[in-house]
Amino acid sequence: MTYVEGFVVAVPTANKEAYRKHAADAAPLFREFGATRMVECWGDDVPDGKVNDFRGAVQAKEDETVVFSWFEYPDRATRDAATEKMMSDPRMEAMGTNMPFDGSRMIYAGFDSILDESGTGTTGYVDGFVAPVPDANKGRYLSLAKMASDVFIEYGATRVVEAWGDDVPDGKVTDYNRAAHRKDGESVIYSWVEWPSKEARVAGWEKVMADERMTPEPAEDRPFDGMRMIYGGFEPIVQA
């Protein structure tokens, strides 16, 4: 299945166009290095959480917007080879000297997809999620994710991807482990739901939340701690 490199970053809101151009200019290089798809999404509906949230994950300031983005690769070997090429390519080095955001607060990691379900239509809006899941509950989590994926697609989603933490480094300032308040014996999941538009997403979620299949289990019966899941709605600004 697809190997995912997932990123979350805080970008000065005033730099939106500069960031979009920076990402769009880099996209052909990433494709050259082996990525099969690259998507950059600008924060649109990113709520504050009681325990953690996307803004806290990257220490976003008041004048910054959270970006949720990912690269897709055929497998980890292709991703690892691409990373080596990026680190040694002078074109990437030149682009890195003028980034329109604070790279020290960017969180990134490699994730192995465990579910990839497609509906019909194009991508016009994205719901992004990050959560910690006990390793012992991986099978139960996948079963729950498959059921939820079927519901999302039934109500208009164009794709649902769930990816399990595989190469999740500790960062000096921020990282996925801190973002999800990961405990020992847990892995971080990175997932998203694609919709044809924000309007379709709003209508779809209304139906999802009313569907009896999505009735929450008692907290003690759930395969992960939903209180530590972070989520938000994002508008794609680059797709390559």
C-alpha positions in Angstrom: 0.0 0.0 0.0 0.9 3.7 -0.2 3.7 5.0 2.0 2.9 8.5 3.4 5.2 11.2 4.5 3.0 13.6 6.5 3.8 17.1 7.5 2.2 19.8 9.7 3.6 23.3 9.7 2.7 26.8 10.9 2.9 29.4 8.2 2.5 33.2 8.6 -1.0 33.9 7.3 0.4 36.8 5.3 2.8 34.3 3.5 0.0 32.2 2.0 0.8 32.9 -1.6 4.5 32.7 -1.0 4.1 29.3 0.6 1.8 28.1 -2.2 4.4 29.2 -4.8 7.2 27.6 -2.7 5.4 24.3 -2.6 4.3 24.4 -6.2 7.8 25.1 -7.4 9.1 22.2 -5.3 6.5 19.7 -6.5 8.3 18.7 -9.8 11.4 17.9 -7.8 9.5 15.7 -5.4 7.9 13.9 -8.3 11.3 13.5 -9.9 12.6 12.0 -6.7 9.8 9.4 -6.6 6.7 10.9 -5.0 3.5 9.8 -6.8 1.4 12.6 -5.2 1.9 15.7 -3.2 -0.9 17.7 -1.5 -0.6 20.9 0.5 -3.7 22.0 2.5 -4.3 25.4 4.1 -6.1 25.5 7.5 -9.7 26.6 7.2 -11.6 25.0 10.1 -9.0 24.1 12.7 -10.6 24.2 16.2 -8.9 24.6 19.5 -8.9 21.3 21.6 -9.3 20.7 25.3 -6.2 18.5 25.5 -4.2 19.1 22.2 -4.9 20.5 18.7 -3.1 21.2 15.4 -2.2 24.7 16.5 -0.5 23.5 19.6 1.2 20.7 17.7 3.3 23.3 15.8 3.2 26.1 18.3 1.3 28.3 15.9 1.2 32.0 16.7 -1.8 34.2 16.4 -0.8 35.4 13.0 -0.1 32.0 11.6 -2.2 29.3 9.9 -1.7 25.6 10.1 -0.8 23.6 7.0 -1.5 19.9 6.7 0.3 18.2 3.8 1.6 14.9 2.6 3.7 13.1 0.0 2.7 9.6 -1.3 5.2 7.0 -2.3 4.9 3.4 -3.6 6.8 2.1 -0.6 9.2 3.1 2.2 12.3 2.2 0.1 11.3 4.8 -2.5 10.6 7.4 0.2 14.0 6.7 1.8 15.8 7.0 -1.5 13.9 10.2 -2.3 15.0 11.7 1.1 18.6 11.0 0.3 18.3 12.7 -3.1 16.6 15.7 -1.5 19.3 16.1 1.0 22.0 16.2 -1.6 20.3 18.0 -4.5 21.6 21.6 -4.9 18.2 22.7 -6.1 16.6 21.7 -2.8 19.4 23.4 -0.9 18.7 26.6 -2.8 15.0 26.5 -2.1 15.7 25.8 1.6 17.5 29.2 2.0 14.3 31.1 1.6 11.5 29.2 3.2 8.3 31.3 4.0 7.8 29.6 7.4 9.7 28.5 10.5 11.0 25.0 9.6 12.1 24.3 13.2 8.5 23.9 14.2 7.5 21.7 11.2 6.6 18.2 12.3 7.1 15.3 9.8 7.2 11.5 9.8 6.8 8.4 7.7 3.6 6.4 7.9 2.6 3.0 6.5 -1.0 3.1 5.1 -3.2 0.5 6.6 -6.4 1.6 4.8 -6.9 3.4 1.5 -10.5 3.5 0.3 -11.6 5.5 -2.7 -15.0 6.9 -3.7 -15.7 9.0 -6.8 -14.8 12.6 -7.6 -12.0 15.0 -7.1 -10.4 16.5 -4.0 -11.6 20.0 -3.0 -11.5 19.8 0.8 -9.6 17.7 3.4 -10.3 16.6 7.0 -7.0 15.8 8.6 -6.4 13.8 11.8 -3.6 12.8 14.1 -4.1 10.4 17.1 -2.3 7.9 19.3 -3.4 4.3 19.2 -2.1 1.5 21.5 -0.1 -1.0 19.5 -2.1 -3.8 21.0 -5.3 -2.3 19.5 -4.1 -2.0 15.9 -6.5 -4.6 14.6 -9.4 -3.2 16.5 -8.5 0.3 15.3 -8.4 -0.9 11.6 -11.8 -2.5 11.9 -13.3 0.7 13.3 -11.5 2.8 10.6 -12.9 0.5 7.9 -16.4 0.9 9.1 -16.1 4.7 9.4 -14.5 4.8 5.9 -17.5 3.1 4.4 -19.8 5.6 6.0 -17.7 8.6 4.9 -17.6 7.4 1.3 -21.4 6.6 1.4 -22.0 10.2 2.3 -19.8 11.8 -0.4 -16.1 11.5 0.6 -13.8 10.8 -2.3 -11.0 9.0 -0.4 -10.1 7.9 3.1 -6.6 7.0 4.2 -5.4 5.7 7.5 -1.6 5.5 8.0 0.3 3.9 10.9 3.4 5.5 12.4 6.5 3.8 11.0 9.4 6.4 11.1 8.4 9.0 13.6 11.4 10.9 14.9 11.6 13.0 18.0 12.1 16.7 17.2 14.0 19.4 19.0 11.0 21.7 19.2 8.0 19.8 18.0 7.1 16.4 16.8 4.2 14.0 16.2 4.7 12.2 19.5 4.3 15.4 21.5 1.4 16.5 19.2 -0.6 13.4 20.1 0.6 13.1 23.7 1.8 9.6 22.8 2.4 7.2 25.7 4.7 4.2 25.8 3.2 1.3 23.8 1.3 3.6 21.4 1.9 4.6 17.8 0.8 7.8 16.1 -1.7 7.5 13.2 -1.9 10.1 10.4 -5.1 10.1 8.4 -7.3 12.1 6.2 -10.7 12.2 4.4 -11.0 13.9 1.0 -14.2 15.6 -0.1 -15.1 17.2 -3.5 -15.8 20.5 -1.8 -16.3 22.2 1.6 -20.0 22.2 1.0 -20.0 18.4 0.4 -17.9 18.0 3.6 -20.4 19.9 5.7 -23.4 18.0 4.3 -21.5 14.7 4.6 -20.6 15.3 8.2 -24.2 16.0 9.1 -25.2 12.6 7.7 -22.1 10.9 9.3 -22.9 12.2 12.8 -26.6 11.1 12.4 -25.7 7.6 11.3 -26.3 5.0 14.0 -23.2 3.1 12.9 -21.1 6.0 14.2 -22.6 6.0 17.6 -19.6 6.4 20.0 -18.7 3.4 22.1 -18.1 3.9 25.8 -14.7 5.4 26.3 -13.4 2.3 27.9 -14.3 0.2 24.9 -12.8 2.4 22.2 -9.5 1.2 20.7 -7.9 4.7 21.2 -8.2 7.8 23.3 -10.3 10.2 21.3 -9.6 13.0 23.7 -6.0 13.1 22.3 -7.1 13.0 18.6 -6.4 16.3 16.8 -8.4 17.2 13.7 -9.3 20.1 11.4 -10.6 21.0 8.0 -8.2 22.2 5.3 -8.4 23.7 1.8 -6.0 22.2 -0.8 -3.8 24.9 -2.3 -1.3 22.6 -4.2 -2.0 19.2 -5.7 0.7 17.5 -7.8 
